Each structure stands twice: as C-alpha cells, then as structure tokens.
Amino acid sequence: MPIIYGRNPVKELIASNKTVNKIYIQKGLKELMDIKKDAIAKKIVVVDSDKNKLDKLSENKPHQGIVASYTEYRYYDVEEILDYAKFKNEDPLVVILDKIEDPQNLGAIIRTAECMGVHGIVIAKRNACAVTDTVEKVAAGACSYVKVARVTNISETIKKLKNNGLWIYGLDMEGKQNVYDFDLTGSIGIVIGSEGQGISRLVKENCDEVLKIPMIGKINSLNASVSAAITIYEVCRQKNIKK
C-alpha cells in the first residue's frame, strides 16, 4: 500500500483523483486542521496519531506531522465498459451506484457483479466510496476482474449510456413496477441509491423507469448490496430464459 507524507504532498493527494485510504495526523498540530477538514469533506478516514506512529509509517522521513496511504487502483472509462460488452458480443449490463458510501456495500456489489457477468460499475468521484483496500478485501478478488468507472456526474453519465442504447432502471421502494414482472432483457443499466437517501432526485428523473423489489415483511427496505444482488440476479435470470 503506497504511503505519502508531508503537508503539501498530502494536500495534492487529497485534490487528486487517487483513492485515499487513510490520513494519519499528529495530535495537537493545529496547523493541520485545514487539511483535516478538506479530507473529511471528501469522506476520507482521518486518524489522530502520535509522532511515533507517524515516524514508523514514514520510515523516519520528515513527515511534518501528516502521513497518508492510498490505493493505486486503475479506474476505467465508461467507453471501455461498453467496448467490453461489445467484445463479448453481449448486451451491456452496467450497475450505476448513486453515492454509495459504505465500503462493505461497494465491495459486496463488485463481488456480485463479477459472479453474475456485469460488464462494469459506475461510481461517483464525490460523496461516494472509492475502491479502497477495504473494498478490495470485501470483494474477495473481484476488483481484479470488474471494470469500475469513476465519474464526475452520475446524471450526465446516465445520459451518455442512454445515447449508447441502454435503458436505465432505478431501484426505489416507491417504484411503480415490480422487478420480477418487468422486462429486464436487452441493454440496461441498474441504478442503486445510497444507504440512507436512496436515489437522488435528479438521477431518478433521468431513469427510464423506477422499479421496486416486492417485500412482505414489516421492514420495507433492504441493504444496498442486497438490493443490487437481487436485481442483478433477476436480470441474468431473464436473459438466460430468453436464450
């Protein structure tokens, strides 16, 4: 896991597109508070540490009270995902994640996607979990096989996918159509909303249809990764029947 240290290098790392796993800040250094605020605003884990911990992480290099670890995961372009489906001579199946913040959920979704033949996953650059070491661990190796695109604007990416012939279906408990009764064959994208808020308004407006997973229990919502798994499986089941 790569390490970077020093105030200016860590500032540049936070501003970059790299996936920052953790930032370790020496306790009591008020001059690092602005960096800490920037990191927290981008939902990066910040750990208050003592100098001995930072000395060890930086191998006694001049760290200036701050050390960061990051992941060198290579993200793909949306075009590469579509090209991959074309290469396999298959209708594209893309999973679009709208502000999923929990690394456990992201890792589980990537693992499901690999098992079920999803061509790629789209995540947001801001206010969303990136592919970190924790995500890779939960995904149990699937990150090596699933193409993940990290985009600036989910709604604009949905428009791009629609222009490439995909139908976009969002998952929401208020959806009018049942996933089991709806035709999920062809070229499609499935939108999964965040753990707390679901699909954002603008993203939902750009979906061709909003679907729901029927539930008969007293609790009317499912974990994001479970919702994704159920729907991805239903897509694959319908496609296999059509064959």
SVG drawing of the C-alpha trace seen along z (x, -y; Angstrom):
<svg xmlns="http://www.w3.org/2000/svg" viewBox="-47 -26 61 46">
<polyline fill="none" stroke="black" stroke-width="0.4" points="0.0,0.0 1.7,-3.3 2.5,-5.9 2.9,-9.7 3.9,-12.2 4.4,-15.9 1.8,-18.7 2.0,-19.8 2.2,-16.2 -0.9,-15.2 -2.8,-18.3 -2.1,-17.4 -3.1,-13.8 -6.5,-14.9 -7.1,-17.1 -6.2,-14.3 -8.3,-11.5 -6.3,-8.9 -8.2,-6.8 -7.0,-7.9 -7.5,-5.1 -6.5,-6.9 -4.7,-10.1 -2.8,-10.0 -2.4,-13.4 -0.2,-14.1 -2.3,-15.0 -2.2,-18.6 -1.0,-20.2 -3.5,-23.0 -1.8,-24.0 -3.0,-20.7 -6.7,-21.4 -7.4,-22.8 -6.1,-19.6 -8.1,-17.6 -11.3,-19.5 -10.6,-19.0 -10.1,-15.3 -13.3,-14.9 -15.2,-16.8 -14.2,-14.2 -15.1,-11.4 -11.6,-10.3 -10.9,-8.5 -8.7,-10.7 -6.8,-9.1 -5.3,-11.1 -1.9,-9.6 1.1,-10.1 4.6,-11.0 6.0,-7.5 3.2,-6.0 4.0,-8.6 7.7,-8.0 7.1,-4.3 4.8,-4.8 7.2,-7.2 10.3,-5.2 11.6,-8.2 11.3,-10.6 10.4,-14.2 6.6,-13.8 5.6,-17.2 3.0,-15.5 1.0,-14.0 1.1,-10.7 -1.5,-9.3 -2.0,-5.9 -3.6,-5.5 -4.6,-2.8 -3.3,-2.6 -6.5,-1.0 -6.8,-1.7 -10.3,-3.1 -11.8,-2.6 -13.7,-4.9 -17.4,-4.3 -16.5,-3.7 -14.2,-0.8 -17.1,0.8 -19.3,0.6 -16.4,1.8 -16.0,4.8 -19.7,5.8 -19.3,5.4 -16.1,7.5 -18.1,10.3 -21.0,9.9 -23.4,9.3 -26.0,6.6 -24.3,4.2 -25.2,4.6 -24.0,1.7 -24.6,1.1 -24.7,-2.6 -24.1,-3.5 -25.5,-6.8 -23.4,-7.9 -22.8,-4.5 -20.6,-5.4 -20.1,-2.1 -17.0,-0.2 -18.7,3.1 -21.6,2.4 -19.3,1.4 -17.1,4.5 -20.1,6.8 -21.7,5.2 -18.4,5.6 -18.2,9.3 -21.8,9.9 -21.2,8.1 -18.2,10.3 -20.1,13.5 -23.1,12.5 -21.3,11.2 -21.9,7.5 -19.8,5.6 -19.0,2.6 -19.8,0.5 -20.1,-3.3 -19.4,-5.2 -19.2,-9.0 -15.9,-10.8 -17.5,-12.9 -19.6,-11.9 -19.1,-8.2 -16.9,-5.4 -13.9,-4.7 -12.1,-1.4 -10.0,-1.2 -8.1,1.7 -11.2,2.5 -13.4,2.6 -10.9,4.9 -10.8,7.2 -14.6,7.5 -14.8,8.1 -12.6,11.1 -10.5,10.6 -13.4,9.4 -11.8,5.9 -9.2,7.5 -12.0,8.5 -14.7,5.9 -14.3,2.6 -15.2,-0.3 -15.6,-3.8 -15.3,-6.8 -17.2,-9.8 -17.8,-13.4 -21.5,-13.4 -23.8,-10.4 -26.7,-12.1 -24.6,-13.0 -23.2,-9.5 -26.7,-8.1 -27.5,-10.3 -24.3,-9.1 -25.3,-5.4 -28.8,-6.2 -27.3,-7.7 -25.5,-4.4 -28.7,-2.4 -29.1,-1.5 -32.3,-1.6 -31.8,-2.9 -33.8,-1.5 -33.6,-2.8 -34.4,-0.9 -36.6,-2.5 -39.2,-1.2 -41.7,-3.7 -41.2,-2.3 -44.4,-1.5 -43.1,1.6 -42.0,4.9 -38.5,6.1 -39.9,9.6 -42.7,8.6 -40.7,6.1 -38.7,6.9 -35.1,6.6 -33.6,8.0 -31.6,6.0 -29.0,3.3 -29.6,1.9 -28.2,0.0 -29.4,0.6 -29.2,-2.4 -28.7,-1.6 -29.2,-4.5 -27.3,-5.4 -27.7,-3.6 -29.6,-6.4 -31.2,-8.6 -31.8,-6.2 -31.5,-7.6 -31.2,-11.3 -33.9,-13.3 -32.0,-14.3 -30.7,-10.8 -34.2,-9.4 -35.6,-11.9 -33.0,-10.6 -34.1,-6.9 -36.4,-5.4 -38.3,-3.6 -38.2,-3.2 -38.6,0.3 -39.2,1.9 -38.3,5.2 -41.6,6.6 -41.4,7.2 -43.9,8.8 -42.2,8.2 -42.6,5.4 -39.3,3.7 -39.7,2.1 -36.1,1.5 -33.1,3.6 -29.3,3.1 -27.9,1.5 -25.7,4.5 -28.6,7.0 -30.9,4.9 -28.2,4.9 -27.7,8.7 -31.4,9.5 -31.9,7.2 -28.7,8.3 -29.7,11.9 -33.2,11.2 -31.6,9.6 -29.4,12.6 -32.3,15.0 -34.4,13.2 -31.6,13.1 -31.0,16.8 -34.7,17.6 -34.7,15.5 -31.8,17.6"/>
</svg>
